[in-house]
């Protein structure tokens, strides 16, 4: 499995998710072992959590995390890969900015 890179994308599902602790376990036939996932790797709008049995797409890296040999780098609900910065949604950028300056004359 030394040819696996963090750019490889896998389809799988959530085996278990611990919302109160912010982590869970993903499975895919593309990797030999289960994959540890942290909520910070979940690309979704709002509260970033997954549900056991939910279909997901993800990237992973080889890393020792607790008793797991694989760690998720990015996770999103099955479907097209989210665009950078859009929070996993399709409504545009995940941020905006503006500035109004008014001078007294």
Secondary structure, 3 states (H helix, E strand, C coil): CCCCCCCCEEEEEEEEEECCCCEEEEECCCCCCCEEEEHHHECCCCCCCCCCCCEEEEEEEEEEECCEEEEEEEEEECCCCCCCCCCCCCCCCCCCCCCCCCCCC
